[in-house]
Amino acid sequence: MEKNKTGKYLKYAIGEIILVVIGILLALSISSWNIERNLGKSNEVYLVKLIQELNSNINRLDFLAFPSNTSIGLDSVVKNCLYILPRFSKGLEKSDYEFLLNNDMYLGSSQLNLNDATYEELLNTGKLYSFGSDSLVKAVKDYYKRYEREKYYNEMWKNMGVKGHDLYLGAMINLTNDHRFSPETFSLHNYPWVFDKNSKNYNDLQLGIEKFRINQRIDLTKCISLKEDTNKLIEIIEKELKEKY
């Protein structure tokens, strides 16, 4: 100040401040870039995991719905029910009972049991709303919400299949056991109800198979529709991966 150099040192101080600010901004920019890069890598990992999860769901739905060389699916048992039901009105014959004894009518109360571990992880960690575009997040949420809804409906419809099984078993248990364990002495004529359309067993058998048909047809339709939705979601995710990564 004595040598009248205040202006010079003031300019120097301002320059220093500007350099410090630039340094801070540069550091923040680099930090932000690293965060974005790491977030992008994390999001890419989640998208790939989701595709793997959805592909496993497709395999599960195929296993439930369609027969393979080693198992029978919903498609087959529904066809079996549709084959035998119209024959009740004219009266079942020996060949019809042979069909019943040698073909499955009911697979039990099917459970979807789809994989949702990756979705649950995204949801529980709060990453669901930042791992992709808004349209992708909505598509993922809609898919898994539908899955939760279908699980709920499965429980609702399960009782129909169980009631059908009780009726079917009550009508057929003695006949089925004798056919299985004493084939050499088995004869339909030992069961007078089989040719009596007015008998309780006959009517219970028909009603039981009808409940099988309704319950399993609903499950079959559900599996086919869910598979279509699963494939659509995979296409959306693959498009996001292609465009962003």
Phi, psi and omega in degrees: 000325180295326182264012176060040180252021181301313181301319181297313181288331177294318177297321178297317181295317179297319178299318178299316180298317180299317178298318178297315179299315178300319179297317179297314180298321178295317179297317178296321180296316179295317179299315179297321179296319178296319179297315180298319180296315179295321178296320178298317177297318179297316180296320178298319178299316180294321179296318178294318178297322178296318178298317178298318180297317181291325176295323176294327177293322177298317178299318179296315181294321176297318180298320180288320192272320192240140182290152175236189180291339186244355182213172179240142184246181181301323180303318183288317183290326176296317178297322178297316179296317180293333178289315189275329187300316180296341184280345179295326185295326180266350180105125180291144178250178182303317181297329179291320178290327175296323177297316180297321182287339186246005181223144180283137176252340189212132180261003186093178181281102186290137174248135183296310179049048177282158182276126177225024185297317181294318178299316180297323178295315177299319182291314185287333180267357181078007183275354183300325187268004181227007186267357179192186179295162180300320181293323178292314179303317179296317180298319179294314180299316181297320181297310184285334173293321178295319178301315178299320179295319181292326175298320179296314179295327177303318179295322180296316184277347184301322183298329179295317178295321179296317179295320177299319179296320179298316179294314181298314182294319179299324180281321193255353192300313181293316180298315181295317180295318179294321179294325183281316189260341179225059184298332182290335180251001185290135175207135180297336181292347175282357182231086186303333184293339188295335180249013179250103184294345181263358182284155181296315181300318180298312181292323177296321179297314179297315181294321179299315180292325177296321177294322174303312184300312182297309183300313186281333176293321176298314179298319180296312179300320180297316180297317180296315180294318179295324178296319178298315179296324179295316178296322178296318180293322176300319179298319179296317180293317180297323177296317178296319178298317182294320185282328187254337187233000000 
